[in-house]
């Protein structure tokens, strides 16, 4: 098998694959659609981060592609439905870089509250401006967290430890941690919070979440942070709020259009504004996080190709079935319609295949079954199951 890893994925992923006998090709940057299709010819496993877009066309024209790993939290860069309709599970790292993002958020809040970017620029320019004017502690300030998932909830705990008063809003009913207060609406959060930070997912419905109306509703001289997705925010409206003095500072790590590699031209309406912290999508880019992500996602891909395990897949049924030594495994993605499992088992019985263990899972319109037999599956079994009208993808694992 062969894996293609893009966008500077940690070398530990290569080690995990090589140890399992999987050939690895590593490339530093992201690839466009045509380049990706060409690079995926003969490739079984694809590893990406946040920039490479795996479109339905890429999936359709990559016949060997078996599984995709997003070496990051988000998966909106992958056409998930198109992938699972081809029997391609997608995996990510929902927890590995949480702490790294939280620490960056806290540091940026402090930098903005103390106006350290401006003091830094002045001192580099030879200006000694020792003053407390405009500089504040974060203790006692009201932090509003939009999105209370893995990152938002951990940020809530850390911020409260530093003495901040935490409010949060999430479309799902999430348990408040510590003394955090749940807001019934985004508007309620904006009315109370002095500092607002976004930590929502990349679903299309969240596009344009923050614009002129939301910035206008924020408290005067508030602080704003976005370390989740670039397309959530109207940055022209944010720049206008900063220039007018309505907002006192902003920190942004993600942008609608980002260079595909480590280097590249960058343009934003937020450039050269005072008390604005701009970082090149490095929220989860610590050595600790990238190492853990490399290990975690590579192990998920390895376990899928070697065992058929789909635990924590973001788009397919989750199946984990222990395999006994000597058993032969058949994994089977199919359209989720009544009677499919019975038809598969009838075929196995007709050809004398004795089932040792079996597990079926469904997710929406897709079903996935893993079947172990004590004897090797005959070619006739594979052909008969593959010929079923419900079949999507069948693999044999010895």
N, C-alpha and C positions, 0 to 999 in steps of 0.2 A: 504494500500500500504506500501511497505517497501523500504527504501533507504540504500545503503551501501556506506559509505564515507571513502576513504583511504587517506593515506599520510598526516595526521595531518591537515586536513581541519579545518578552524576556526569554533569554537563552535556556532557562529551565524547562520551558515547553519543549524545546528541541531535544533536551535530555530525556524527558518522559517518553517522547515518541521513539527516539533511537533505541532506548532500552527495550521497547516493545517490538522492535524490528520494522518500524515505520520510517521510510525515507522522508527527509525534510528538506524543503527549499525555503529559505528565508529572504525576504526583501524588505528594504528599509521604509519605503513610502507606500501610499495608497495607490490603487489602480482605478482608472476609469472603466466604463462598461465594456468597451471593445477590448481593451488590454486585459481585463479580468477574464473575459470569456476565452481569450487565447491562452492565458496562463493556466487556466483550469483544465485544459485538455489533458486527460490522463491522470488528473488529481482526484483523490478520494476525500480528503479532509481540507477544509479551508479555515484558517484562523485570521481574524481581522480585529481591528479596534473600532473607533467611532467614525472614521472618515470614509472608508470604502463602502460603496453602496452595492448590495447584492440584490439586483432587481429581478422581477419575474423572467425577463429575457436571459439574464445570466443563468438562472436556475434551469430554464428550458433548454439552453444550449450547452449545458455542462453534464454530459451523460454519466460520467464517472462519479460525480459529486455525491457523497454518502452522508456527510454531516458537516455542520458549520459551527464554529466556536467564536463567540464574540468575547474577546479578552478585555472586557469592560462591563459596566452595569447595563447600559442601554442596548436594545436590540431593534430599535426603529429603523436602523440602516439596512435591515434585512427584510425581504418580502416573506414574512413568516407563513402566511397562508399558502402562497405559491410553493414554498419549500415543503411543507408537510403534505401537500397534495402530490408531491413527488416522492414521499416517504423519506424526507430529509429532516431529521430533528436538529434543532438549534439550541445551543447551550450558551450560558453567560456566566458572569461572576457577580451575583447580586450582593455579596457581602464583603468581598476582599479589599476594596479600596474605600470603604465607608469611613474609617477613621482618618484616612489621609484627607478626604474632602472636608470632614468636620474641622480638622485642625486648620486647614486653609481658611475656612469661613471665619473661625474665631480670630485668627491672626489678622485678617483683612478688616474685620469690624474694629479691632483695636487700632490698626493703622489709620483707618478713616476717622475714628473718634479722636485720635491724637493729631490728626493732620500730618502724619509723618512723611507722606510723599512730598508735600510742599517744603517741609523743613529740610528734607534730603536734597531736593533740587537747589534750594537756596544755599546750603552749605557747600555743595559742589561748585556753585557759582561764586563762592567766596563771601557770601552774605551771612553774617552772624545775627540771627533773629531769635534771641532767647525770650520767649513770651508764652504765657499761658492762655492767651486770647484764642478762643475757638477750640481749645483742647479739653476733652472730657474723659472721665472714667466711663467704663461700660457697666460697672456695678450699678444696679438700680434701674437701668434702662430697659425699655419694653421691646423684646424681640418678637417679631411675627414670622412664623415659619409657614410657608405655603407648600404643602406636601409633607405628610408625616409618615413617610416610609422608613426604610432602613437608615438613610442618612438624616432625614429630618428628625426622627425620634432620638437618635444618638446625639445630634446637635442640641436637642432640647435638654438632655441630661447634662452635657458639658457646659452649656451656657448657664444653666441654673446653678451649677457648682461655682461659677464665676460671679454669681450674684445678680444675674439678669432675670427679669420677670418675663416668662415665656408664654406666648399665645400661639396657637396653631389653627390652620384650616386645612381640611382634607375632604374630598368628596366621599370617601369611605368613612365608616364609623370606626375610628381608631381609638384605642385606649390611651388616655393621657398618662404620661409618665411623670413621676414626681409631682410638682405643684403646677405643671403646665395647664393652661386653660384652653379649652376647645372653643373655637368661634363657629357660629352657625353659618356664616357666609364670609366670602372674601371681603366684602364691604365692611363687615364688622371688624375684621382683623386690621384693615387699612385705617380705620378710624382710631384705633388704639395704639398700634405699634409705632415706635420711633425708628425702628430698623426692620426692614422687610427682606427676607431671603427666600429664593425660589428653589424647591427641591421636588419638582413633579416629573412624571415620566414623559416619554416622547411620543405619546399617542397623538394622531393627527388632530384630534379635538382640542388639544391644548395649544395649538398654534395661535399666536397673537393674544395670549393670555393677558399680557401686560402692555398697555398703550397709554395714550395721553389721558384718558379718563381715570385709569387706575393711579397713575402718577399724580394727577391733580387731586385725587382723594387722599393720598398719603399726607401724613402730618408735616407741617412746615419744618424745614431743616432736617428732614429725615434722611436715613441712609438706605441704600438699595443694593442687593447682591443677586447675581444670577450665576450659579455654578451647575445648572442642569442642562438646558438645551438653548441654543441660540435663537431658534425660531419662535420661542415663547414671547419675545420682547421686541417692541418697536424701539430700536435704539436711537432713532431720530427724535422721538418723543422724550426719551430719557435725557438725551443731550440738551434738549430745550429746557427741561425742568432743572437741569444743573446750571445752565447758563443764566436762567432767570433768578436763581438763588432759592427757588422753592425747595429743592433737595440740596443737602450739604455734601453728599459724597456718594460714590458708587464703586462697586467692585464687580468686574465681569470676567469670566473665564471661558465662556462659550459664545460663538458667533454664528450667524446664519451661513456665512461663506468662510471656510477656513482652508488654508493651504493644505495640499494633500501630503506633504512630507514635513520633515523637521524644519525645513527652511522654506521661504516663499514670501511673496509680497502680501502685505496686510494693510487694509484700509478700513477705518471705522469712524463714524461721526463722534465717537467718544475720545478720540486721540487729542492730546494736548489740552485737555480740560483739567483744571485744578482739583485736587482731592479725588481723583479717579484712579483706581488700581486696575490695570489690564494685564491679564496673564494668558498665555497661549494654550488653553485647554489642558492645564496641568493639575486639575483638582485631585485626580487619582494617581498622579505621576510621582510617586515616591518609590524608592528602591524596594521598600518593604511590601508595598501594595502590588507593584508589578511582578515581583517574585511570586507572591502568593497567587495572583491571578494566573500567571504562566503555569504554575503547578496545577491549580484547581481546574481550569478549563481544559488543559491538555489531558488531564486524568479523565474528565468526563468524556472527551472524544475517544480516548483509548478504550475506556470501558464499553463505549457503545460499539465500536468496531470489533472488539474482542469478545464481548459478552452479550451485546444487544441491550445493555442497560440504558434506560432513558430517564433516570431520576434527575429531577430539576430541569428537564427540557422545558423551554418556554412555549413550544408550539405543538408538542406531540403528547400522546398518553404516556404517563410515567409508569414504567415497568422495571422491577428489579427481581430477578429470579435466580436463586443460587443454582449453580451447575455442579452436578456430580461428576467425578473423574470417569472418562470413558463415554459419557453421553454425547450425542450429536445434537446441535441446536439449530432450529429453524426459526427465523424472525420474519414477521409478515405484517406489513402495513396494508390496510384494506379500507374500502369505503364502509362506514359504520351502518350496516343494514342488518335486520334480524336474520338469523340462520347461518351467518358466515362461518362461525366456529364449528357448527355441526357439519357443514359441507366439507371443511378442512379435515375434520376428524374422520368423516366417512371415507375420504380419499386415503388417509393414513391407514385406516383399518383394511380397506380393500387391497392394499399393497403390503399388509403384514407388518406395518410399523407399530411397535408397542410404545405408547406414550409413557414416559417416566415421570414427567412433570410438565405443567402448562399454566400460563397466566395470561389473561386477556385484560386490556384496558381500553377505554374509549375516551375521546375528547372531541365533542362536537360531531362533525361528519366523518371523523377518522377513527379507525380502530387499529390496535396493535397487539399482536399475540406472539408470545414466545413459547416454543414447544421443544422439549427435550425428548429424544428417543434413544433407546439403548443401542440400536443398530443404525448404520449410516443410511441416510435417505436415498432411495433409488432415484435415478433420473426421471422415471415415470411419475414419481410423487411430485417432484419439483415442477415438471411440465404441466401436470394436471392442476396443481394449485395456482401456478402462474396464469393458466388459461381461464381461471374463474373471472367473470366480468367485474367482480368487486376488487380485484387485485390491483395494488399500487406498486409495491416493491417486496421482493422476497430475497432473503439472504441466508446462506448456510454458514454456520460457525462450527468448526470442529474443535 
